[in-house]
Amino acid sequence: MVPSRISTLNTEISLISCGGEHSVAIDDCNVYVWGSSRRGQLGIQSSSEKERLTPIRMDKLSGHKFIKIECGYFFTVALTTDGLYLWGDLMNSKEEIVYSPVKVQIDFIRISQLSCGYSHVAILTTNGEVWTFGNGSYGQLGHEDLSNQENPKLVESLCGKNIRSISCGSLHTVAVTDLGNVSTWGSSHKGCLGYPSTSPHQVSPKLVSGLRGKNIIQAFAGHTHTIVTTENDEVYVWGEFKNLMELSVNNTDEDAPRRTQSFSGEAPADNSDLPMVIPELYAKQIKQLECGDQFTIFLSADQTLYSWGSGQFGQLGHGDILDFTVPTLIETTNESEILQKLQVENTFVHEDQGEFNEKFLLETLQIQQSYYRPHVMLSRAKQWKNWNAVSTIYETQGKWDGAISARLMQIKIHYGKSIDTLVSSTLALLQHLKDELFGKLALSINNKDELLYPVLEFWKENKLPMAPLSKFVCSNLDVLAPILGEILKNNKAPNPFCVNFDLKVYVHITKKCMETTRNAYLHGSQDKPPEDRMWTQIKNNIAKDLDKKDKILLDPEHVPRSAHEKDFMFTCGHSFTREKFYSEIIPTFEDKTQQFSHPLPITTRLMVMDYQQHQISLSCPVCAYNELRKNQKTIHKKWEL
């Protein structure tokens, strides 16, 4: 009775859950079920098939994108991008069995966590509300009565408490607030609520006063016991845990939260009925914990798995049916097989330490962000040097600069030995910036250039080739040109972009910025652009360090035969004698631009002044006119020589 691989399940499983008599597992878009089907909990249409001994794919939800799946004793719920689905016998009535998945009406709430009890479901929303439905005969729904609920209903007494974690026991429910307080409700059997009660039912949430000031982070409810962890990685337990009594302080009040005993088995002195810290358990740094019926299993920070409690059915995984009164290591030759048995939530699994892939890890961090501690997760992810995880956590907090820095660190560490992979990975990051941050978020231009600039610096520091970056920029000018234009305007350094773009890229960026500004003016969404200031800046930038810039060399065979030292030649191929240029071309340029439906007197005057200074630093007048005419509201005939 030790963990072993399910050989017939040959797919990459991302989430698992176990019910009273059945199990489910999901990959990217399929649900696999096995075990008893006598109450419809496998979602198999036929009621004649009572059990499945090996996993079978459930066709009804095939193709859905799954976010979460949870099992109750005789039912299953699955959260997909399309909504919440349920099948089986939720009410434990044998009369309302659902053999095929049906959609639960939850269109009005956004789910961050699900938890299932014996016959009820608790939902935590992204805004900290708790909704419950199912069997309420023990008060486990928290609606101040013992009635059932077919559809999710808000637990009104928790409104405003900003709940960050929930857990369902068999017949009770636990909630943790953002202030670290714990409330419980439902059946008070065997002291599982954490406070003395004269009634078998607690129909509304009640504070566990013995945990005040302990700053509880998360709760885990079993059949009739509950375990909670604190911000300082302390652990407290209460309720019926008869096979663990040797772990408890000598305290006869089973209703009060108790500290757990050390791994050495030496019972500390009993000081009071209040919860107390056990340093030995704290040192294990519990990362994930799950409670069953009188047994508990947890994963420690060093990726080892422990269990203790009742072993009557071999559920502890130690190869026998003995009870264990202290947490005991589960021996295995392949630890990753055990990790696949444990539901991974609120924890990190380093990509080199388990079979969970990076994609699943990052999705888990995004989906479960409402109930893990970002500062703790950041610290551990940095310790493991999993910079993709660091970046994902920063993104969930809206700290985009930290996210970009972490992603660049990941690229440098994992792909730094190959220029090709460095280039492709950095371009992928730029694509992510363009699509997800620049394209979907309401960021200011200043915020965008603060995110883009570090990537350009990274490109320069690693001496990556400019051609792929230039191609990417020119292919995405609609998004990138305004941002690069802002950098160009504000950065007074000789090389404002820090990387050495060639002149063609500068021209494309400038042209796109002017086109965007012009279109905004023509559509009435922006005042007339200060053309004189724009052109002056462009001219000054072009003239700056002119002797140090790359020159365009003309092959002698391409120079017109009539050319001499006083001729004007442009890279477009047009050439003019000095006399023709000043007597015919310049006056024609002035006349034509004045005929525009939207005249450009300042632009024209500045360009003519530049031409007449006998230092031609602008483009060919003919080609300049042909470009300017494209931005006019009416069509003007192309100037052809």
C-alpha positions in Angstrom: 0.0 0.0 0.0 2.4 2.6 -1.3 1.9 5.2 -4.0 2.2 3.8 -7.5 1.7 5.3 -11.0 -1.6 4.8 -12.8 -0.2 3.2 -16.0 -3.4 3.6 -18.1 -3.4 7.4 -17.6 -1.0 8.3 -20.4 -1.5 12.1 -20.5 -0.1 15.2 -18.9 -2.3 15.6 -15.8 -2.6 19.1 -14.4 -5.2 18.7 -11.6 -6.6 15.9 -9.5 -9.3 15.4 -6.8 -10.8 12.5 -4.8 -14.3 12.0 -3.6 -15.7 9.4 -1.2 -15.6 6.5 -3.7 -14.3 8.1 -6.9 -11.4 10.1 -8.4 -11.0 12.6 -11.2 -8.1 14.0 -13.1 -7.9 16.6 -15.9 -5.4 17.6 -18.5 -5.7 20.7 -20.7 -9.1 19.9 -22.1 -10.3 16.5 -20.8 -11.7 14.9 -17.7 -10.8 11.4 -16.6 -12.8 9.5 -14.0 -12.7 6.2 -12.2 -14.2 4.5 -9.2 -17.8 4.1 -8.1 -20.6 5.5 -10.3 -23.6 4.4 -8.2 -24.6 8.0 -7.5 -23.6 9.5 -10.9 -20.3 10.9 -9.6 -18.4 9.8 -12.7 -20.7 11.8 -15.1 -21.4 8.6 -17.1 -24.8 8.9 -18.8 -25.9 5.3 -18.1 -27.1 4.5 -14.6 -26.4 0.8 -15.2 -22.6 1.1 -14.9 -21.8 1.1 -11.2 -18.0 1.4 -11.3 -15.0 1.9 -13.4 -11.7 0.2 -12.3 -9.5 2.2 -14.7 -9.7 5.9 -15.9 -12.1 6.7 -18.7 -12.4 10.0 -20.5 -15.7 11.8 -19.9 -16.9 12.9 -23.3 -19.5 15.4 -22.2 -16.9 18.1 -21.3 -14.3 17.2 -23.8 -12.6 20.3 -25.3 -13.3 22.6 -22.4 -10.5 24.6 -20.8 -10.4 23.5 -17.1 -9.4 25.8 -14.3 -10.4 23.8 -11.2 -12.0 20.5 -10.3 -13.3 19.3 -6.9 -15.0 16.2 -5.6 -17.6 15.8 -2.8 -18.5 12.4 -1.5 -21.0 11.5 -4.2 -20.6 14.4 -6.7 -18.1 16.4 -8.7 -17.8 20.1 -9.7 -15.6 21.4 -12.4 -14.8 25.1 -13.2 -14.0 25.8 -16.8 -13.6 29.0 -18.8 -17.2 28.4 -19.9 -18.6 28.2 -16.4 -19.2 25.8 -13.5 -20.5 22.3 -14.1 -21.8 19.7 -11.6 -22.7 16.0 -11.8 -23.6 13.2 -9.3 -25.7 13.3 -6.1 -25.1 16.7 -4.5 -28.0 16.6 -2.0 -27.2 12.9 -1.0 -30.9 12.1 -1.6 -30.6 9.3 -4.2 -33.6 10.9 -5.9 -31.9 13.9 -7.6 -28.9 12.2 -9.2 -27.4 14.0 -12.2 -25.7 11.5 -14.4 -24.4 14.0 -17.0 -22.8 17.4 -16.3 -25.1 20.3 -15.9 -24.2 24.0 -15.8 -24.6 25.8 -12.5 -26.0 29.3 -12.7 -23.0 31.5 -11.6 -22.8 34.0 -14.4 -22.9 36.9 -11.9 -19.8 35.9 -9.9 -16.1 35.3 -10.6 -14.6 32.2 -8.8 -11.1 32.1 -7.3 -11.5 29.0 -5.1 -13.8 25.9 -4.8 -14.2 23.5 -1.9 -16.5 20.5 -1.5 -17.8 18.8 1.6 -19.8 15.6 1.9 -22.8 17.1 0.2 -22.2 20.9 -0.1 -20.1 23.3 -2.1 -18.4 26.5 -1.0 -17.3 29.1 -3.6 -14.8 32.0 -2.9 -15.1 34.9 -5.4 -12.3 37.2 -6.5 -13.8 40.0 -4.4 -13.7 38.0 -1.2 -17.3 36.9 -1.0 -18.4 33.3 0.0 -21.3 31.6 -1.8 -22.6 28.1 -0.8 -25.1 25.6 -2.1 -26.1 21.9 -1.6 -27.3 20.1 1.5 -27.7 22.4 4.5 -29.2 20.0 7.0 -26.3 20.7 9.5 -26.0 24.4 8.9 -22.9 23.9 6.8 -24.2 26.5 4.2 -24.1 29.3 6.7 -27.5 30.8 5.7 -28.8 30.9 9.3 -31.1 27.9 8.7 -31.0 24.2 7.8 -32.5 24.4 4.4 -30.9 23.1 1.1 -29.8 25.3 -1.7 -29.9 24.2 -5.4 -28.0 27.2 -6.6 -25.2 29.3 -5.1 -26.3 31.7 -2.4 -24.3 34.5 -0.8 -23.3 34.0 2.9 -24.4 37.4 3.9 -22.9 37.4 7.4 -19.4 37.3 5.8 -20.0 40.3 3.5 -17.3 42.9 4.1 -14.9 40.4 5.7 -12.8 40.0 2.6 -12.4 36.2 2.8 -9.1 34.9 1.3 -9.4 31.1 1.9 -12.1 28.6 2.4 -12.3 24.8 3.1 -15.1 22.3 3.5 -15.1 19.5 6.0 -17.7 16.7 5.6 -20.4 18.7 7.4 -18.7 22.0 8.4 -17.1 24.9 6.6 -14.1 27.1 7.4 -13.2 30.6 6.2 -10.1 32.8 6.7 -10.3 36.6 6.4 -7.6 38.9 5.0 -6.9 40.0 8.6 -6.0 36.4 9.6 -9.1 35.5 11.5 -11.0 32.2 11.2 -14.7 31.6 11.2 -16.4 28.2 11.2 -20.0 26.9 10.8 -22.0 23.7 10.3 -21.9 20.5 12.4 -20.2 20.9 15.8 -19.7 17.1 16.1 -16.4 16.2 17.9 -15.4 19.8 18.3 -14.5 20.4 14.6 -15.6 24.0 14.8 -12.9 25.1 17.2 -15.0 26.4 20.0 -17.4 24.9 22.6 -21.0 24.6 21.4 -24.2 23.4 23.1 -26.0 22.9 19.8 -25.2 20.2 17.2 -25.5 22.9 14.5 -23.9 26.3 14.0 -26.0 27.8 11.2 -24.0 31.0 10.6 -20.2 31.8 10.6 -18.7 32.2 14.1 -15.2 33.5 15.0 -12.7 31.0 16.4 -11.6 33.2 19.3 -8.7 31.0 20.3 -6.9 32.0 17.2 -7.2 35.8 17.5 -3.9 37.5 16.7 -2.3 34.4 15.1 -2.6 35.7 11.6 -4.0 32.6 10.0 -3.2 32.2 6.3 -5.1 29.0 5.3 -7.4 26.4 6.7 -7.8 22.7 5.8 -10.9 20.9 6.9 -11.1 17.1 7.3 -14.1 14.9 8.2 -14.4 16.1 11.8 -11.1 17.9 12.4 -9.5 21.1 11.1 -5.9 22.3 10.6 -4.8 25.9 10.0 -1.4 27.5 9.2 -0.1 30.9 10.2 1.9 33.5 8.3 4.9 32.3 10.3 4.4 28.7 9.2 3.0 27.6 12.5 0.3 24.8 12.6 -2.8 24.4 14.8 -5.3 21.5 14.9 -8.6 20.8 16.6 -11.5 18.4 16.5 -11.7 14.6 16.4 -8.2 13.4 15.5 -8.3 10.4 17.9 -5.4 8.6 16.3 -3.3 11.9 16.7 -4.0 12.4 20.4 -0.3 11.7 21.1 0.4 14.8 19.0 -1.7 17.0 21.2 -0.9 19.0 24.3 -2.4 17.4 27.4 -5.6 19.3 27.0 -8.9 17.6 27.5 -11.0 20.2 25.7 -11.1 18.9 22.2 -13.1 21.9 21.1 -10.2 24.3 21.4 -7.5 24.6 18.7 -4.4 22.7 19.8 -0.8 22.8 18.9 0.6 19.7 17.3 3.4 17.7 18.9 6.9 17.7 17.8 8.3 15.1 15.4 10.4 13.6 18.3 7.3 12.5 20.1 8.2 14.4 23.3 5.0 16.1 24.7 5.6 19.7 25.8 4.2 20.9 29.1 0.6 22.1 29.1 0.5 25.8 29.7 -3.1 26.7 28.8 -6.0 25.9 26.5 -4.8 28.4 23.9 -3.0 27.4 20.7 0.7 27.2 21.0 3.6 27.0 18.5 5.6 23.8 18.0 9.0 24.8 16.6 9.8 21.3 15.2 6.7 21.4 13.0 7.5 24.9 12.0 10.9 23.9 10.8 9.3 21.5 8.3 7.9 24.6 6.4 4.6 23.0 5.2 3.9 24.0 1.6 0.7 22.0 1.0 -1.6 20.1 3.3 -4.8 18.0 2.8 -7.1 16.5 5.4 -9.0 13.2 5.0 -11.2 11.2 7.5 -8.9 11.1 10.6 -5.7 11.4 8.6 -3.6 14.2 7.2 -0.9 14.4 4.5 1.4 17.3 3.8 4.3 18.3 1.5 7.3 20.0 3.1 9.6 22.7 1.6 12.2 20.0 0.7 9.7 18.2 -1.5 9.2 15.3 0.9 5.8 13.9 1.7 4.5 13.1 5.2 1.3 11.5 6.6 -0.1 10.6 9.9 -3.4 9.5 11.5 -5.6 6.5 10.9 -4.1 3.9 8.5 -7.0 1.5 8.6 -7.4 1.3 4.8 -3.7 1.9 3.8 -4.5 5.6 3.1 -1.2 6.8 4.7 0.9 5.2 2.0 3.4 3.5 4.3 2.8 0.0 3.0 0.7 -1.2 5.9 -2.6 -0.5 7.7 -1.1 0.8 10.9 -1.9 4.1 12.6 0.8 6.7 12.9 0.7 9.2 15.7 3.5 11.5 14.4 4.0 12.8 10.8 6.0 10.1 9.1 7.9 10.3 5.8 6.3 8.3 2.9 9.2 6.3 1.4 9.3 6.1 -2.3 11.9 5.6 -5.1 10.2 8.2 -7.3 9.1 11.3 -5.5 7.6 12.8 -8.6 5.0 10.0 -8.6 3.9 11.1 -5.1 3.8 14.8 -6.2 1.2 13.8 -8.9 -1.1 12.5 -6.1 -1.1 15.8 -4.2 -3.1 18.7 -5.4 -0.8 21.6 -6.0 -2.3 24.9 -4.9 -0.8 27.9 -3.2 2.7 26.3 -3.6 5.7 26.4 -5.9 7.1 23.3 -7.5 10.4 24.1 -9.2 10.4 23.0 -12.9 13.4 20.8 -12.2 11.9 19.2 -9.0 8.7 17.6 -10.3 6.7 16.6 -13.3 4.5 19.8 -13.2 5.5 21.8 -16.3 6.2 25.5 -16.3 3.0 26.4 -18.0 0.9 24.7 -15.3 2.9 26.4 -12.6 2.3 29.9 -14.1 -1.4 29.2 -14.7 -1.7 28.1 -11.0 -0.1 31.3 -9.8 -2.5 33.4 -11.9 -5.6 31.5 -11.0 -4.9 31.1 -7.2 -3.5 34.6 -6.7 -6.3 35.6 -4.3 -5.2 33.3 -1.5 -1.5 33.0 -1.4 1.0 35.4 0.1 2.9 37.2 -2.7 5.8 38.3 -0.6 6.4 34.7 0.6 6.0 33.2 -2.9 8.4 35.9 -4.3 11.0 35.1 -1.8 10.8 31.3 -2.5 10.7 31.7 -6.2 13.8 34.0 -6.1 15.5 31.4 -3.9 14.8 28.7 -6.5 15.8 31.1 -9.2 12.5 30.5 -11.0 12.3 34.0 -12.6 9.3 33.2 -14.7 7.3 32.5 -11.5 8.6 35.8 -10.1 7.5 37.6 -13.2 4.0 36.0 -13.1 3.5 37.1 -9.4 4.6 40.6 -10.2 2.1 40.7 -13.1 -0.7 39.5 -10.9 0.1 42.5 -8.6 0.4 45.0 -11.6 4.1 45.5 -10.9 5.0 45.4 -14.6 8.6 46.8 -14.2 9.5 44.0 -11.8 7.8 41.4 -14.1 9.9 42.5 -17.1 13.2 42.5 -15.1 12.5 39.0 -13.8 11.6 37.7 -17.3 14.9 39.2 -18.6 16.8 37.5 -15.8 15.1 34.1 -16.7 16.2 34.6 -20.4 19.7 35.4 -19.4 20.1 32.4 -17.1 18.5 29.8 -19.3 19.4 31.0 -22.8 22.5 33.0 -22.3 24.9 30.5 -23.9 23.2 30.8 -27.4 22.8 34.0 -29.3 20.0 32.5 -31.4 17.9 31.5 -28.3 18.7 34.8 -26.6 17.3 36.6 -29.7 14.2 34.5 -30.1 13.4 34.6 -26.3 13.8 38.4 -26.1 11.7 38.8 -29.2 9.1 36.6 -27.6 9.1 38.9 -24.5 8.7 42.0 -26.8 5.8 40.3 -28.5 4.3 39.7 -25.0 4.8 43.3 -24.2 3.1 44.4 -27.4 0.1 42.0 -27.2 -0.6 41.8 -23.5 0.6 45.0 -21.8 0.7 47.6 -24.5 -2.3 46.2 -26.4 -4.7 45.4 -23.6 -3.8 47.5 -20.5 -4.6 51.2 -20.1 -0.9 52.3 -19.6 0.3 55.8 -20.3 3.0 56.4 -22.9 5.5 57.1 -20.1 4.7 53.8 -18.5 5.1 52.0 -21.7 8.5 53.4 -22.5 9.7 52.6 -19.0 8.8 48.9 -19.7 10.3 48.9 -23.3 13.6 50.6 -22.5 15.0 47.8 -20.2 14.5 45.3 -23.0 16.4 47.6 -25.4 19.2 47.9 -22.8 19.2 44.1 -22.4 19.6 43.8 -26.2 22.6 46.1 -26.2 24.3 44.6 -23.1 24.2 41.1 -24.7 25.4 42.5 -28.1 22.6 40.9 -30.0 22.3 41.5 -33.7 20.3 44.5 -34.7 18.6 43.0 -37.8 15.9 40.9 -36.0 15.1 43.8 -33.6 14.9 46.3 -36.4 12.6 44.0 -38.3 10.4 43.5 -35.3 10.1 47.3 -34.7 9.3 48.0 -38.3 6.6 45.2 -38.3 4.9 46.6 -35.2 5.1 50.4 -35.8 1.4 50.9 -35.0 2.1 50.0 -31.4 5.8 50.7 -30.9 6.3 54.0 -32.9 4.5 56.3 -30.3 6.5 54.7 -27.5 9.8 55.0 -29.3 8.9 58.5 -30.3 8.4 59.4 -26.7 11.8 58.0 -25.9 13.3 59.9 -28.8 11.7 63.1 -27.6 12.7 62.9 -23.9 16.1 61.2 -24.0 18.8 63.7 -24.8 21.6 61.2 -24.9 23.5 60.9 -28.2 21.9 57.5 -28.7 18.4 57.8 -27.3 17.4 54.2 -27.9 20.7 52.8 -26.4 20.7 50.3 -29.3 22.2 51.2 -32.7 19.2 51.3 -35.0 20.1 52.3 -38.6 18.8 55.5 -40.2 16.0 53.6 -41.9 14.4 52.6 -38.6 14.6 56.2 -37.3 12.8 57.4 -40.5 10.1 54.8 -40.2 9.5 55.7 -36.5 9.4 59.4 -37.3 7.1 59.0 -40.2 4.7 56.8 -38.2 4.7 59.3 -35.3 3.9 62.2 -37.7 1.2 60.1 -39.5 -0.4 59.3 -36.2 -0.3 63.0 -35.1 -1.7 64.1 -38.4 -4.5 61.6 -38.4 -5.4 62.7 -34.8 -5.6 66.3 -36.0 -7.6 65.5 -39.1 -10.2 63.5 -37.0 -10.5 66.4 -34.6 -9.1 64.5 -31.6 -5.9 66.6 -31.2 -4.9 70.2 -31.7 -2.8 71.2 -34.7 0.7 69.6 -34.3 3.6 72.1 -33.8 5.1 71.4 -37.2 7.9 73.9 -36.8 9.1 72.3 -33.6 8.8 68.8 -35.0 10.8 69.6 -38.1 13.5 71.5 -36.2 14.0 68.5 -33.9 14.2 66.2 -36.8 16.7 68.4 -38.6 18.8 68.8 -35.5 18.9 65.1 -34.9 20.0 64.4 -38.4 22.7 67.1 -38.3 24.0 65.9 -35.0 27.4 64.2 -35.3 27.0 64.1 -39.0 30.7 63.3 -39.6 30.4 60.2 -37.4 27.3 58.8 -39.1 27.3 56.1 -41.8 27.5 57.5 -45.4 25.6 56.3 -48.4 28.1 55.5 -51.1 27.1 55.9 -54.7 28.7 53.7 -57.4 30.3 55.9 -60.1 28.3 54.1 -62.8 25.1 55.3 -61.2 26.1 59.0 -61.2 24.6 61.0 -64.1 27.2 61.8 -66.8 26.2 65.5 -66.6 26.9 65.6 -62.9 29.6 67.9 -61.6 30.5 69.3 -58.2 27.6 71.8 -58.2 24.9 69.2 -58.9 22.4 68.0 -56.2 22.0 64.2 -56.0 19.5 62.4 -53.7 19.5 58.8 -52.6 16.0 58.4 -54.3 17.8 58.6 -57.6 16.8 62.2 -58.5 19.5 64.6 -59.5 19.4 68.3 -60.5 21.8 71.0 -61.6 22.1 73.8 -59.2 20.4 76.2 -61.6 17.4 73.9 -62.2 17.1 73.1 -58.5 16.7 76.7 -57.4 14.9 78.1 -60.4 12.4 75.4 -61.1 12.2 72.6 -58.5 12.0 74.7 -55.3 9.4 77.2 -56.7 7.3 74.2 -58.0 7.6 72.6 -54.6 6.3 75.8 -52.9 3.4 76.1 -55.4 2.3 72.5 -55.1 2.3 72.4 -51.3 0.2 75.6 -51.2 -2.5 73.8 -53.3 -3.0 71.2 -50.6 -6.5 70.9 -49.2 -4.8 71.3 -45.8 -1.9 73.7 -46.6 1.4 73.3 -44.8 2.9 76.8 -44.8 5.3 76.3 -41.8 6.5 72.9 -43.1 7.0 74.4 -46.6 8.8 77.5 -45.3 11.2 75.5 -43.1 12.1 73.0 -45.9 12.7 75.8 -48.4 14.9 77.7 -45.9 16.9 74.5 -45.4 17.3 74.0 -49.2 18.4 77.6 -49.7 21.1 77.3 -47.1 23.1 75.3 -49.6 23.4 72.4 -47.2 20.8 69.9 -48.4 20.0 67.7 -45.3 16.4 67.0 -46.2 14.8 64.7 -48.7 14.3 65.3 -52.3 11.6 68.0 -52.8 9.8 65.8 -55.4 9.7 62.8 -53.1 8.9 65.0 -50.1 5.9 66.4 -51.9 4.7 62.9 -52.9 4.8 61.7 -49.3 3.1 64.8 -47.9 0.2 64.6 -50.4 -0.7 61.1 -49.0 -1.8 62.7 -45.7 -4.3 65.1 -47.3 -8.0 64.7 -47.2 -8.4 65.1 -51.0 -6.4 63.4 -53.7 -3.5 65.3 -55.3 -1.8 64.2 -58.4 1.7 62.7 -58.0 4.6 65.0 -59.0 6.5 63.2 -61.8 9.5 64.6 -63.6 
